[in-house]
Amino acid sequence: MSPQTITKSVSIIIPTFNEEAVIANTLKTLLAITDGSKEVEIIISDASSDRTPDLLKEFPVTVCRSEKGRAVQLNAGARMAKGEILYFLHADTLPPKTFLEDIRSAVEQGHKAGCFRMHFDDNHPIMSLYGWFTQFPLTLCRGGDQSLFMEHTLFREIGGFNETLRIMEDINIINRIEQRTRFHILESEVTTSARKYHKNGMIELQMSFGTLHLMYALGFDQESMTRFYKENIR
């Protein structure tokens, strides 16, 4: 690995909305992984009304308050970011121990944007199957839970996340990235929470997500998609 790769700066951006149940564990894990690493900053873009803001005070991270909405919050965090690479991570997702090296190496090799493969913190065969599919370069297999890295310059060029979108903002930005460059899927995996699947049902939730992907592909308006989400996903 070249010196340029080792020192390339990374801004980790995490949007939070009422994540008091998971944020402390995520940050403890993330800080342990990045301990001693150079040129790394962690930015939390928070819109919470629970105890999340109080918990964030216990950690050496930068916090910015934002209006609720994942696209809005991610852009707010990116505006504060100083890193050459932006890494967008969900509050209930843990990156692999090698994530900094993986991302920097990918960028060094010319990959301007990409994501990790994913597995869930539930070893049920169905959940393992869902994770297995994330290795394939198919839109239906993509999602923000896989986390997202990209060069800061590319993020600016494509105008960041589309703040008019209340849902599917992750698929939208990946589509726009792919209009300019190849989207790279790393071999290592993030670990994401299966809590939504436990609450909504493993099959039922996946069917709802598949329906949302289809609605987006067919050009449904945000109002219809948001209504479907609220009526079918808790």
C-alpha positions as CSV (number, residue, x, y, z in Angstrom):
1,M,0.0,0.0,0.0
2,S,1.5,3.4,-1.0
3,P,2.0,6.3,1.5
4,Q,-0.6,8.2,-0.4
5,T,-3.2,5.6,0.4
6,I,-2.3,5.4,4.1
7,T,-2.6,9.2,4.6
8,K,-5.7,9.9,2.4
9,S,-8.1,11.5,4.8
10,V,-11.5,10.0,5.5
11,S,-14.7,11.6,6.9
12,I,-17.1,9.1,8.4
13,I,-20.7,10.6,8.3
14,I,-23.5,9.0,10.4
15,P,-27.1,10.3,10.3
16,T,-29.0,9.7,13.5
17,F,-32.7,10.0,14.4
18,N,-33.6,8.7,17.8
19,E,-30.9,6.1,17.9
20,E,-30.3,6.0,21.7
21,A,-30.6,2.2,21.7
22,V,-27.6,1.6,19.3
23,I,-25.5,4.7,18.8
24,A,-23.2,4.2,21.9
25,N,-22.3,0.7,20.8
26,T,-21.7,1.8,17.2
27,L,-19.4,4.6,18.2
28,K,-17.5,2.5,20.8
29,T,-16.8,-0.1,18.0
30,L,-15.9,2.5,15.4
31,L,-13.5,4.4,17.7
32,A,-11.9,1.1,18.7
33,I,-11.3,0.3,15.0
34,T,-10.0,3.7,14.1
35,D,-7.9,4.2,17.3
36,G,-4.4,5.3,16.2
37,S,-5.5,5.9,12.6
38,K,-4.4,9.1,11.0
39,E,-6.6,11.5,9.0
40,V,-10.0,10.3,10.2
41,E,-12.9,12.2,11.5
42,I,-16.4,11.1,12.6
43,I,-19.3,13.4,12.0
44,I,-22.8,12.7,13.4
45,S,-25.7,14.5,11.7
46,D,-28.4,14.4,14.3
47,A,-32.1,15.1,14.2
48,S,-33.1,13.2,17.3
49,S,-35.7,14.1,20.0
50,D,-34.6,11.2,22.4
51,R,-31.4,10.8,24.4
52,T,-29.2,10.5,21.4
53,P,-27.7,14.1,21.7
54,D,-26.8,13.5,25.4
55,L,-25.1,10.2,24.5
56,L,-23.1,11.8,21.7
57,K,-21.5,14.2,24.2
58,E,-19.6,11.3,25.7
59,F,-17.7,10.6,22.5
60,P,-14.9,12.5,20.6
61,V,-17.0,13.1,17.5
62,T,-18.2,16.2,15.7
63,V,-22.0,16.7,16.0
64,C,-24.1,18.9,13.7
65,R,-27.8,19.4,14.3
66,S,-30.0,18.9,11.2
67,E,-33.5,18.7,10.1
68,K,-34.9,15.2,9.9
69,G,-34.5,13.4,6.6
70,R,-31.6,11.1,5.6
71,A,-30.7,13.0,2.5
72,V,-30.8,16.3,4.3
73,Q,-28.7,14.9,7.2
74,L,-26.1,13.3,5.0
75,N,-25.6,16.5,3.1
76,A,-25.3,18.5,6.3
77,G,-22.6,16.2,7.5
78,A,-20.8,16.3,4.2
79,R,-20.7,20.1,4.3
80,M,-18.7,19.9,7.5
81,A,-16.4,17.1,6.2
82,K,-12.8,17.8,5.5
83,G,-11.8,14.4,4.2
84,E,-10.8,13.5,0.7
85,I,-13.0,10.5,1.0
86,L,-16.5,10.5,2.4
87,Y,-17.9,7.4,4.1
88,F,-21.6,7.3,4.8
89,L,-22.5,4.8,7.5
90,H,-25.9,4.0,9.2
91,A,-26.1,4.2,13.0
92,D,-27.0,0.5,13.3
93,T,-24.2,-0.8,10.9
94,L,-20.7,-1.8,11.9
95,P,-17.9,-1.7,9.3
96,P,-15.2,-4.4,9.1
97,K,-12.0,-3.9,11.1
98,T,-10.2,-3.3,7.8
99,F,-12.6,-0.7,6.4
100,L,-10.2,2.2,6.3
101,E,-7.6,0.1,4.4
102,D,-10.3,-1.4,2.2
103,I,-11.7,2.0,1.2
104,R,-8.3,3.7,0.7
105,S,-7.0,0.9,-1.3
106,A,-10.0,0.9,-3.6
107,V,-9.7,4.6,-4.2
108,E,-6.0,4.2,-4.8
109,Q,-6.8,1.7,-7.5
110,G,-9.1,4.1,-9.2
111,H,-12.5,3.3,-7.7
112,K,-14.1,6.6,-7.0
113,A,-17.2,5.2,-5.2
114,G,-18.6,2.0,-3.9
115,C,-19.9,0.0,-1.0
116,F,-19.3,-3.1,1.1
117,R,-21.0,-6.4,1.0
118,M,-23.2,-7.0,4.0
119,H,-24.3,-9.6,6.4
120,F,-26.8,-9.3,9.3
121,D,-26.4,-9.8,13.0
122,D,-28.7,-12.7,12.7
123,N,-27.5,-16.1,11.3
124,H,-30.9,-17.3,10.2
125,P,-30.6,-18.9,6.8
126,I,-33.0,-16.4,5.2
127,M,-31.0,-13.4,6.6
128,S,-27.8,-15.1,5.4
129,L,-29.3,-15.4,1.9
130,Y,-30.2,-11.7,1.8
131,G,-26.7,-10.8,2.8
132,W,-25.2,-13.2,0.1
133,F,-27.1,-11.3,-2.6
134,T,-25.2,-8.0,-1.8
135,Q,-22.2,-9.2,-3.7
136,F,-23.9,-8.8,-7.0
137,P,-23.9,-5.5,-9.0
138,L,-27.7,-5.3,-9.2
139,T,-29.8,-2.2,-8.1
140,L,-32.2,-4.5,-6.3
141,C,-29.3,-5.7,-4.1
142,R,-28.2,-2.2,-3.1
143,G,-29.1,-0.2,-0.1
144,G,-27.7,2.3,2.4
145,D,-27.1,-0.4,5.0
146,Q,-24.1,-1.5,2.9
147,S,-22.6,1.9,3.7
148,L,-21.2,4.1,0.9
149,F,-17.8,5.6,0.1
150,M,-16.9,8.1,-2.5
151,E,-14.3,10.7,-3.3
152,H,-15.3,14.1,-1.9
153,T,-14.7,15.7,-5.3
154,L,-17.2,13.2,-6.9
155,F,-19.8,14.0,-4.3
156,R,-19.5,17.7,-5.1
157,E,-19.7,17.1,-8.8
158,I,-22.9,15.1,-8.6
159,G,-24.5,17.6,-6.2
160,G,-24.7,15.3,-3.2
161,F,-27.8,13.6,-2.0
162,N,-31.1,14.7,-3.5
163,E,-32.9,16.4,-0.7
164,T,-36.3,16.3,-2.4
165,L,-36.3,12.5,-1.8
166,R,-37.7,11.2,1.5
167,I,-37.0,7.7,0.4
168,M,-34.7,5.8,-2.0
169,E,-32.1,8.6,-1.7
170,D,-29.4,5.9,-1.6
171,I,-30.4,4.3,-4.8
172,N,-30.8,7.7,-6.5
173,I,-27.2,8.7,-5.7
174,I,-25.8,5.3,-6.8
175,N,-27.6,5.7,-10.1
176,R,-26.1,9.1,-10.6
177,I,-22.6,7.8,-9.6
178,E,-22.9,5.1,-12.2
179,Q,-23.6,7.7,-14.9
180,R,-20.0,9.0,-14.3
181,T,-18.0,6.0,-13.1
182,R,-18.1,2.3,-12.1
183,F,-19.6,1.6,-8.7
184,H,-17.3,-0.8,-6.9
185,I,-18.4,-3.5,-4.4
186,L,-15.8,-4.4,-1.9
187,E,-15.2,-8.0,-0.9
188,S,-15.3,-7.3,2.9
189,E,-18.6,-7.0,4.7
190,V,-20.3,-4.6,7.1
191,T,-22.6,-6.0,9.8
192,T,-26.0,-4.4,10.0
193,S,-28.8,-4.9,12.5
194,A,-31.7,-7.2,11.6
195,R,-34.0,-5.3,14.0
196,K,-36.4,-4.1,11.2
197,Y,-36.7,-7.7,10.0
198,H,-37.5,-8.9,13.5
199,K,-40.2,-6.3,13.9
200,N,-41.8,-6.6,10.4
201,G,-41.1,-10.2,9.5
202,M,-38.2,-11.5,7.4
203,I,-40.2,-12.2,4.2
204,E,-42.7,-9.4,4.6
205,L,-40.1,-6.7,5.0
206,Q,-38.1,-7.9,2.0
207,M,-41.2,-7.9,-0.1
208,S,-41.9,-4.3,1.0
209,F,-38.4,-3.3,0.1
210,G,-38.8,-5.0,-3.3
211,T,-42.0,-3.2,-3.9
212,L,-40.4,0.2,-3.1
213,H,-37.6,-0.6,-5.6
214,L,-40.2,-1.4,-8.3
215,M,-42.2,1.7,-7.5
216,Y,-39.0,3.8,-7.8
217,A,-38.1,2.2,-11.1
218,L,-41.6,2.8,-12.5
219,G,-41.4,6.5,-11.5
220,F,-43.9,6.6,-8.6
221,D,-43.9,10.0,-6.8
222,Q,-42.4,10.4,-3.4
223,E,-45.8,10.9,-1.8
224,S,-47.0,7.4,-2.9
225,M,-43.7,5.7,-1.9
226,T,-43.6,7.4,1.5
227,R,-47.2,6.4,2.2
228,F,-46.5,2.8,1.2
229,Y,-43.5,2.8,3.6
230,K,-45.5,4.2,6.5
231,E,-48.3,1.8,5.9
232,N,-46.1,-1.3,5.6
233,I,-42.9,-0.8,7.5
234,R,-42.6,-0.1,11.2
